[in-house]
């Protein structure tokens, strides 16, 4: 059986309070054929000093200004040489040491284009406050506001070559648009891993203010229309409603 290499991209900016645990959760993985890439936006808070402590374990490290999180992810993808690509942002950690082994196992056995799983949101005390359980993907799911959690999204590197990188013009919906493009528009095979992949700090730019939320909806709607979602006005209503279930 082929030992697939997985490229993990961490994007960060002034993440001095969380980058250490993020890096250590990558290093703790039982699957060792990992290429680790860190793209920093030019931090000034001590983040770089922490990263330098682990430089022997990092394959590529870039620190320079960027045009947002998806521009930084694109930089990482262009550097990646692995068979599979996924992201773990500076505020997040892998749920356990077997996550990457489980993901790679599915790619080796089923040979899909994409693997995705579940996600837990945690508060500053490390307590789980919201659970995002994805469930199996159906071809019509995006029409009803469904999407997988992006931090649990892993795909073959070749898909970026075939279908393109993150489109930064979609703002906070850059990840949603890419997953729509890969899974819905281009119909790539996607396998659901029934496992929590990432523990993610609660919050996010798109949810900080009502104005941000409205802007995020407009980006979502634009992404739906571009990628052929059948009922975008219906999907834009169901998409936020699905989050209610995650708190139950």
PyMOL commands that set and color helices and strands:
alter all, ss='L'
color gray80, all
select helices_A, chain A and resi 19-27+47-52+55-57+69-79+99-110+141-144+150-152+157-163+168-185+205-207+210-226+232-246
alter helices_A, ss='H'
color red, helices_A
select strands_A, chain A and resi 6-12+34-40+60-63+84-87+92-94+114-122+128-132+154-156+190-201
alter strands_A, ss='S'
color yellow, strands_A
deselect
rebuild
show_as cartoon
